[in-house]
Amino acid sequence: MSALQQECPSQRQSAPARRLVRGEFPEDTVTLARYLLNKIVVREHADGRSAGRIVETEAYLPDDPACHAYRGITARNRSLYLRPGHAYVYLCYGTSYLLNVSSEAAGIGAGVLLRALEPLEGTAFMQRARGCRRVLDLARGPGRLAAALQVDRRFDGIDLLSPGPLWLASDGCAVGRIGQSVRIGLTKAAAAPLRYFIAGSRYLSGPSRSNA
């Protein structure tokens, strides 16, 4: 069984991973934040392929003070205004790149932040990229996630539902219980319960009290 055909908690064996198609992709930010849980991020690179299962997301809505599109379109945030399924990558505090997925109809700025992955394939690539051996910590947190996959501003605006170096997939693995909490590390709209996660996953970021 390949890494992208691993057993998942709710099924004896998951199906081979397939690229997500736009017709099944939600066009609503909260729905997409939940839909992306248990989906797979695939990174094609010179050494082969790395992939991880999405276990944690955050929604950033239209008219949300914490969303980068809140004050309108700019050169930096224009990818948030693309139709659902495009990458929005930005540099956070000058230190870490973060990977988001555009989530509303074209022209409406909103997105879903990918906060944590469970590594499935190509972990050696991730370990080299992160300088970290412990698999549990490779992509636990949005900055670590992007670093493990070597995602930076070069990936901003690419279509994650089309062939390329970075794409989204599903292996049919059903989601168990979805947890919900406030978003992490915010000062604006900090009380909004827009963080979603696979309850019980060992790969979640944030304090344990937020993952119950």
ZANU-90769 format. One record per residue (C-alpha): residue number from 1; residue in one letter; chain; x, y, z. Coordinates in nm, 4 decimals, padded with zeros to 6 digits, always signed. Layout:
N
atom resi NUM	resn A	chain A	east X	north Y	up Z $
...
//
This chain:
212
atom resi 1	resn M	chain A	east +00.0000	north +00.0000	up +00.0000 $
atom resi 2	resn S	chain A	east +00.1471	north +00.3390	up -00.0961 $
atom resi 3	resn A	chain A	east +00.1641	north +00.6322	up +00.1414 $
atom resi 4	resn L	chain A	east -00.1318	north +00.7910	up -00.0341 $
atom resi 5	resn Q	chain A	east -00.3326	north +00.4719	up +00.0116 $
atom resi 6	resn Q	chain A	east -00.2861	north +00.4385	up +00.3865 $
atom resi 7	resn E	chain A	east -00.5565	north +00.3160	up +00.6168 $
atom resi 8	resn C	chain A	east -00.7602	north +00.5977	up +00.7607 $
atom resi 9	resn P	chain A	east -00.9410	north +00.5851	up +01.0952 $
atom resi 10	resn S	chain A	east -01.2903	north +00.5371	up +00.9558 $
atom resi 11	resn Q	chain A	east -01.2150	north +00.2946	up +00.6735 $
atom resi 12	resn R	chain A	east -01.0114	north -00.0217	up +00.6307 $
atom resi 13	resn Q	chain A	east -00.8333	north +00.1179	up +00.3274 $
atom resi 14	resn S	chain A	east -00.8599	north +00.4530	up +00.1573 $
atom resi 15	resn A	chain A	east -00.8802	north +00.4804	up -00.2210 $
atom resi 16	resn P	chain A	east -00.5904	north +00.6018	up -00.4378 $
atom resi 17	resn A	chain A	east -00.5556	north +00.9780	up -00.4108 $
atom resi 18	resn R	chain A	east -00.7145	north +01.1778	up -00.6916 $
atom resi 19	resn R	chain A	east -00.6970	north +01.5453	up -00.7712 $
atom resi 20	resn L	chain A	east -00.9940	north +01.7466	up -00.6475 $
atom resi 21	resn V	chain A	east -01.2112	north +01.8896	up -00.9245 $
atom resi 22	resn R	chain A	east -01.3611	north +02.2359	up -00.9281 $
atom resi 23	resn G	chain A	east -01.7193	north +02.1151	up -00.9634 $
atom resi 24	resn E	chain A	east -01.7082	north +01.9524	up -00.6182 $
atom resi 25	resn F	chain A	east -01.5211	north +02.2373	up -00.4527 $
atom resi 26	resn P	chain A	east -01.7340	north +02.4478	up -00.2135 $
atom resi 27	resn E	chain A	east -01.7772	north +02.8178	up -00.2880 $
atom resi 28	resn D	chain A	east -01.8200	north +02.9243	up +00.0726 $
atom resi 29	resn T	chain A	east -01.5431	north +02.9897	up +00.3222 $
atom resi 30	resn V	chain A	east -01.6706	north +02.8046	up +00.6294 $
atom resi 31	resn T	chain A	east -01.7900	north +02.5108	up +00.4209 $
atom resi 32	resn L	chain A	east -01.4507	north +02.4926	up +00.2525 $
atom resi 33	resn A	chain A	east -01.2632	north +02.5089	up +00.5847 $
atom resi 34	resn R	chain A	east -01.4516	north +02.1985	up +00.6975 $
atom resi 35	resn Y	chain A	east -01.4421	north +02.0291	up +00.3555 $
atom resi 36	resn L	chain A	east -01.0620	north +02.0488	up +00.3374 $
atom resi 37	resn L	chain A	east -01.0165	north +01.8451	up +00.6540 $
atom resi 38	resn N	chain A	east -00.8773	north +01.5010	up +00.5653 $
atom resi 39	resn K	chain A	east -00.7985	north +01.6154	up +00.2128 $
atom resi 40	resn I	chain A	east -00.4370	north +01.5923	up +00.0968 $
atom resi 41	resn V	chain A	east -00.1834	north +01.8539	up -00.0079 $
atom resi 42	resn V	chain A	east +00.0553	north +01.7179	up -00.2707 $
atom resi 43	resn R	chain A	east +00.3889	north +01.8824	up -00.3476 $
atom resi 44	resn E	chain A	east +00.5722	north +01.7710	up -00.6594 $
atom resi 45	resn H	chain A	east +00.9481	north +01.8401	up -00.6509 $
atom resi 46	resn A	chain A	east +01.2751	north +01.7313	up -00.8098 $
atom resi 47	resn D	chain A	east +01.3129	north +01.4433	up -00.5645 $
atom resi 48	resn G	chain A	east +00.9626	north +01.3082	up -00.6246 $
atom resi 49	resn R	chain A	east +00.6532	north +01.3849	up -00.4233 $
atom resi 50	resn S	chain A	east +00.5651	north +01.4860	up -00.0690 $
atom resi 51	resn A	chain A	east +00.2151	north +01.4877	up +00.0713 $
atom resi 52	resn G	chain A	east +00.0243	north +01.5414	up +00.3918 $
atom resi 53	resn R	chain A	east -00.3312	north +01.5109	up +00.5195 $
atom resi 54	resn I	chain A	east -00.4953	north +01.8372	up +00.6252 $
atom resi 55	resn V	chain A	east -00.5923	north +01.8131	up +00.9919 $
atom resi 56	resn E	chain A	east -00.6481	north +02.1793	up +01.0835 $
atom resi 57	resn T	chain A	east -00.7822	north +02.4883	up +00.9047 $
atom resi 58	resn E	chain A	east -00.8999	north +02.8422	up +00.9790 $
atom resi 59	resn A	chain A	east -01.1629	north +03.0410	up +00.7890 $
atom resi 60	resn Y	chain A	east -01.1134	north +03.4087	up +00.7010 $
atom resi 61	resn L	chain A	east -01.4425	north +03.5506	up +00.5782 $
atom resi 62	resn P	chain A	east -01.5472	north +03.8431	up +00.3603 $
atom resi 63	resn D	chain A	east -01.5807	north +04.1549	up +00.5806 $
atom resi 64	resn D	chain A	east -01.3685	north +03.9832	up +00.8457 $
atom resi 65	resn P	chain A	east -01.1290	north +04.2297	up +01.0185 $
atom resi 66	resn A	chain A	east -00.8721	north +03.9489	up +01.0482 $
atom resi 67	resn C	chain A	east -00.8839	north +03.8709	up +00.6744 $
atom resi 68	resn H	chain A	east -00.6177	north +04.0266	up +00.4523 $
atom resi 69	resn A	chain A	east -00.8900	north +04.1293	up +00.2073 $
atom resi 70	resn Y	chain A	east -01.0726	north +04.3403	up +00.4677 $
atom resi 71	resn R	chain A	east -00.9493	north +04.6743	up +00.3311 $
atom resi 72	resn G	chain A	east -00.9791	north +04.5797	up -00.0349 $
atom resi 73	resn I	chain A	east -00.7661	north +04.4329	up -00.3095 $
atom resi 74	resn T	chain A	east -00.3910	north +04.5020	up -00.3237 $
atom resi 75	resn A	chain A	east -00.0937	north +04.3593	up -00.5101 $
atom resi 76	resn R	chain A	east -00.0221	north +04.1436	up -00.2060 $
atom resi 77	resn N	chain A	east -00.3684	north +03.9915	up -00.1521 $
atom resi 78	resn R	chain A	east -00.5058	north +03.9696	up -00.5053 $
atom resi 79	resn S	chain A	east -00.4953	north +03.5873	up -00.4997 $
atom resi 80	resn L	chain A	east -00.7649	north +03.5889	up -00.2295 $
atom resi 81	resn Y	chain A	east -01.0013	north +03.7336	up -00.4914 $
atom resi 82	resn L	chain A	east -00.9559	north +03.4479	up -00.7391 $
atom resi 83	resn R	chain A	east -01.2230	north +03.1813	up -00.7695 $
atom resi 84	resn P	chain A	east -01.2056	north +02.9025	up -00.5110 $
atom resi 85	resn G	chain A	east -00.9068	north +02.6700	up -00.5171 $
atom resi 86	resn H	chain A	east -00.6157	north +02.9078	up -00.5731 $
atom resi 87	resn A	chain A	east -00.3166	north +02.9467	up -00.3437 $
atom resi 88	resn Y	chain A	east -00.2666	north +03.2648	up -00.1463 $
atom resi 89	resn V	chain A	east +00.0821	north +03.2652	up +00.0034 $
atom resi 90	resn Y	chain A	east +00.2160	north +03.5476	up +00.2152 $
atom resi 91	resn L	chain A	east +00.5105	north +03.6150	up +00.4433 $
atom resi 92	resn C	chain A	east +00.4034	north +03.6452	up +00.8070 $
atom resi 93	resn Y	chain A	east +00.6061	north +03.8786	up +01.0316 $
atom resi 94	resn G	chain A	east +00.8973	north +03.8520	up +00.7895 $
atom resi 95	resn T	chain A	east +00.9808	north +03.4994	up +00.9024 $
atom resi 96	resn S	chain A	east +00.7300	north +03.2358	up +00.7827 $
atom resi 97	resn Y	chain A	east +00.5273	north +03.1789	up +00.4680 $
atom resi 98	resn L	chain A	east +00.1652	north +03.0720	up +00.5168 $
atom resi 99	resn L	chain A	east -00.0460	north +02.8769	up +00.2660 $
atom resi 100	resn N	chain A	east -00.4124	north +02.9673	up +00.2175 $
atom resi 101	resn V	chain A	east -00.6817	north +02.8581	up -00.0288 $
atom resi 102	resn S	chain A	east -00.9114	north +03.1151	up -00.1924 $
atom resi 103	resn S	chain A	east -01.2682	north +03.0355	up -00.0963 $
atom resi 104	resn E	chain A	east -01.5388	north +03.2580	up -00.2469 $
atom resi 105	resn A	chain A	east -01.6616	north +03.3540	up -00.5931 $
atom resi 106	resn A	chain A	east -01.4152	north +03.5461	up -00.8080 $
atom resi 107	resn G	chain A	east -01.3963	north +03.9068	up -00.6950 $
atom resi 108	resn I	chain A	east -01.4758	north +03.8321	up -00.3282 $
atom resi 109	resn G	chain A	east -01.1724	north +03.8267	up -00.1013 $
atom resi 110	resn A	chain A	east -01.1688	north +03.5406	up +00.1505 $
atom resi 111	resn G	chain A	east -00.9655	north +03.2306	up +00.2233 $
atom resi 112	resn V	chain A	east -00.8902	north +02.9249	up +00.4320 $
atom resi 113	resn L	chain A	east -00.5565	north +02.8999	up +00.6111 $
atom resi 114	resn L	chain A	east -00.4024	north +02.5521	up +00.6183 $
atom resi 115	resn R	chain A	east -00.2722	north +02.5199	up +00.9737 $
atom resi 116	resn A	chain A	east -00.1443	north +02.1633	up +01.0066 $
atom resi 117	resn L	chain A	east -00.0752	north +01.8448	up +00.8110 $
atom resi 118	resn E	chain A	east -00.0204	north +01.4830	up +00.8999 $
atom resi 119	resn P	chain A	east +00.2754	north +01.3795	up +00.6786 $
atom resi 120	resn L	chain A	east +00.1943	north +01.0877	up +00.4485 $
atom resi 121	resn E	chain A	east +00.4628	north +01.0677	up +00.1840 $
atom resi 122	resn G	chain A	east +00.8054	north +01.2144	up +00.1133 $
atom resi 123	resn T	chain A	east +00.8838	north +01.2834	up +00.4773 $
atom resi 124	resn A	chain A	east +01.2587	north +01.2836	up +00.4079 $
atom resi 125	resn F	chain A	east +01.2082	north +01.5891	up +00.1840 $
atom resi 126	resn M	chain A	east +01.0105	north +01.7595	up +00.4609 $
atom resi 127	resn Q	chain A	east +01.2726	north +01.6730	up +00.7209 $
atom resi 128	resn R	chain A	east +01.5492	north +01.8271	up +00.5102 $
atom resi 129	resn A	chain A	east +01.3395	north +02.1336	up +00.4359 $
atom resi 130	resn R	chain A	east +01.2628	north +02.1871	up +00.8037 $
atom resi 131	resn G	chain A	east +01.5887	north +02.0664	up +00.9541 $
atom resi 132	resn C	chain A	east +01.3700	north +01.8563	up +01.1813 $
atom resi 133	resn R	chain A	east +01.3639	north +01.4786	up +01.2257 $
atom resi 134	resn R	chain A	east +01.0511	north +01.4415	up +01.4416 $
atom resi 135	resn V	chain A	east +00.7635	north +01.3614	up +01.2043 $
atom resi 136	resn L	chain A	east +00.5050	north +01.4812	up +01.4548 $
atom resi 137	resn D	chain A	east +00.6461	north +01.8347	up +01.4337 $
atom resi 138	resn L	chain A	east +00.7159	north +01.8618	up +01.0600 $
atom resi 139	resn A	chain A	east +00.3955	north +02.0431	up +00.9612 $
atom resi 140	resn R	chain A	east +00.2256	north +02.1194	up +01.2926 $
atom resi 141	resn G	chain A	east +00.1493	north +02.4898	up +01.2528 $
atom resi 142	resn P	chain A	east +00.1036	north +02.7000	up +00.9363 $
atom resi 143	resn G	chain A	east +00.4621	north +02.8255	up +00.9143 $
atom resi 144	resn R	chain A	east +00.6033	north +02.4777	up +00.9595 $
atom resi 145	resn L	chain A	east +00.3570	north +02.3428	up +00.7027 $
atom resi 146	resn A	chain A	east +00.4743	north +02.5812	up +00.4304 $
atom resi 147	resn A	chain A	east +00.8390	north +02.5302	up +00.5216 $
atom resi 148	resn A	chain A	east +00.8065	north +02.1507	up +00.5124 $
atom resi 149	resn L	chain A	east +00.6625	north +02.1674	up +00.1609 $
atom resi 150	resn Q	chain A	east +00.8990	north +02.4491	up +00.0564 $
atom resi 151	resn V	chain A	east +00.6071	north +02.6731	up -00.0349 $
atom resi 152	resn D	chain A	east +00.6824	north +03.0433	up -00.0724 $
atom resi 153	resn R	chain A	east +00.5606	north +03.3412	up -00.2752 $
atom resi 154	resn R	chain A	east +00.6472	north +03.1622	up -00.5991 $
atom resi 155	resn F	chain A	east +00.3324	north +02.9549	up -00.5385 $
atom resi 156	resn D	chain A	east +00.1042	north +03.2526	up -00.4803 $
atom resi 157	resn G	chain A	east -00.1909	north +03.2478	up -00.7208 $
atom resi 158	resn I	chain A	east -00.1438	north +02.8978	up -00.8621 $
atom resi 159	resn D	chain A	east -00.4499	north +02.6834	up -00.9236 $
atom resi 160	resn L	chain A	east -00.4464	north +02.4033	up -00.6663 $
atom resi 161	resn L	chain A	east -00.7029	north +02.2070	up -00.8679 $
atom resi 162	resn S	chain A	east -00.4842	north +02.1811	up -01.1783 $
atom resi 163	resn P	chain A	east -00.1649	north +01.9861	up -01.2546 $
atom resi 164	resn G	chain A	east +00.1402	north +02.1585	up -01.1148 $
atom resi 165	resn P	chain A	east +00.3929	north +02.1570	up -00.8320 $
atom resi 166	resn L	chain A	east +00.1260	north +02.1953	up -00.5625 $
atom resi 167	resn W	chain A	east -00.2259	north +02.0519	up -00.5706 $
atom resi 168	resn L	chain A	east -00.5118	north +01.9236	up -00.3578 $
atom resi 169	resn A	chain A	east -00.6305	north +01.5636	up -00.3531 $
atom resi 170	resn S	chain A	east -00.8700	north +01.3238	up -00.1842 $
atom resi 171	resn D	chain A	east -00.8313	north +00.9556	up -00.1047 $
atom resi 172	resn G	chain A	east -01.1926	north +00.9199	up +00.0072 $
atom resi 173	resn C	chain A	east -01.1018	north +00.8972	up +00.3737 $
atom resi 174	resn A	chain A	east -01.4056	north +01.0045	up +00.5730 $
atom resi 175	resn V	chain A	east -01.3702	north +01.2627	up +00.8473 $
atom resi 176	resn G	chain A	east -01.4597	north +01.1631	up +01.2017 $
atom resi 177	resn R	chain A	east -01.5521	north +01.4268	up +01.4574 $
atom resi 178	resn I	chain A	east -01.4663	north +01.7831	up +01.3567 $
atom resi 179	resn G	chain A	east -01.3608	north +02.0104	up +01.6401 $
atom resi 180	resn Q	chain A	east -01.4109	north +02.3866	up +01.6416 $
atom resi 181	resn S	chain A	east -01.2467	north +02.6709	up +01.8335 $
atom resi 182	resn V	chain A	east -01.1471	north +03.0344	up +01.8113 $
atom resi 183	resn R	chain A	east -00.8628	north +03.1133	up +01.5745 $
atom resi 184	resn I	chain A	east -00.5091	north +03.1154	up +01.7104 $
atom resi 185	resn G	chain A	east -00.2746	north +03.4126	up +01.7494 $
atom resi 186	resn L	chain A	east -00.5139	north +03.6898	up +01.6472 $
atom resi 187	resn T	chain A	east -00.5938	north +04.0281	up +01.7966 $
atom resi 188	resn K	chain A	east -00.8720	north +04.1237	up +01.5521 $
atom resi 189	resn A	chain A	east -01.1966	north +03.9215	up +01.5614 $
atom resi 190	resn A	chain A	east -01.0175	north +03.6935	up +01.8070 $
atom resi 191	resn A	chain A	east -01.3381	north +03.5452	up +01.9481 $
atom resi 192	resn A	chain A	east -01.4706	north +03.4143	up +01.6164 $
atom resi 193	resn P	chain A	east -01.4971	north +03.0306	up +01.6333 $
atom resi 194	resn L	chain A	east -01.3571	north +02.9755	up +01.2843 $
atom resi 195	resn R	chain A	east -01.0829	north +02.7202	up +01.3463 $
atom resi 196	resn Y	chain A	east -01.1665	north +02.3615	up +01.2492 $
atom resi 197	resn F	chain A	east -00.9711	north +02.0449	up +01.3150 $
atom resi 198	resn I	chain A	east -00.9859	north +01.6667	up +01.3143 $
atom resi 199	resn A	chain A	east -01.0557	north +01.5841	up +01.6767 $
atom resi 200	resn G	chain A	east -00.7998	north +01.3510	up +01.8268 $
atom resi 201	resn S	chain A	east -00.5279	north +01.4125	up +01.5688 $
atom resi 202	resn R	chain A	east -00.1763	north +01.4164	up +01.7143 $
atom resi 203	resn Y	chain A	east -00.0629	north +01.6655	up +01.4502 $
atom resi 204	resn L	chain A	east -00.2650	north +01.9703	up +01.5574 $
atom resi 205	resn S	chain A	east -00.1060	north +02.3021	up +01.6419 $
atom resi 206	resn G	chain A	east -00.1906	north +02.5234	up +01.9351 $
atom resi 207	resn P	chain A	east -00.2429	north +02.4466	up +02.3027 $
atom resi 208	resn S	chain A	east -00.4108	north +02.1197	up +02.3934 $
atom resi 209	resn R	chain A	east -00.7062	north +02.3036	up +02.5473 $
atom resi 210	resn S	chain A	east -00.7923	north +02.4340	up +02.1984 $
atom resi 211	resn N	chain A	east -00.7974	north +02.0838	up +02.0470 $
atom resi 212	resn A	chain A	east -01.0629	north +01.9159	up +02.2592 $
//
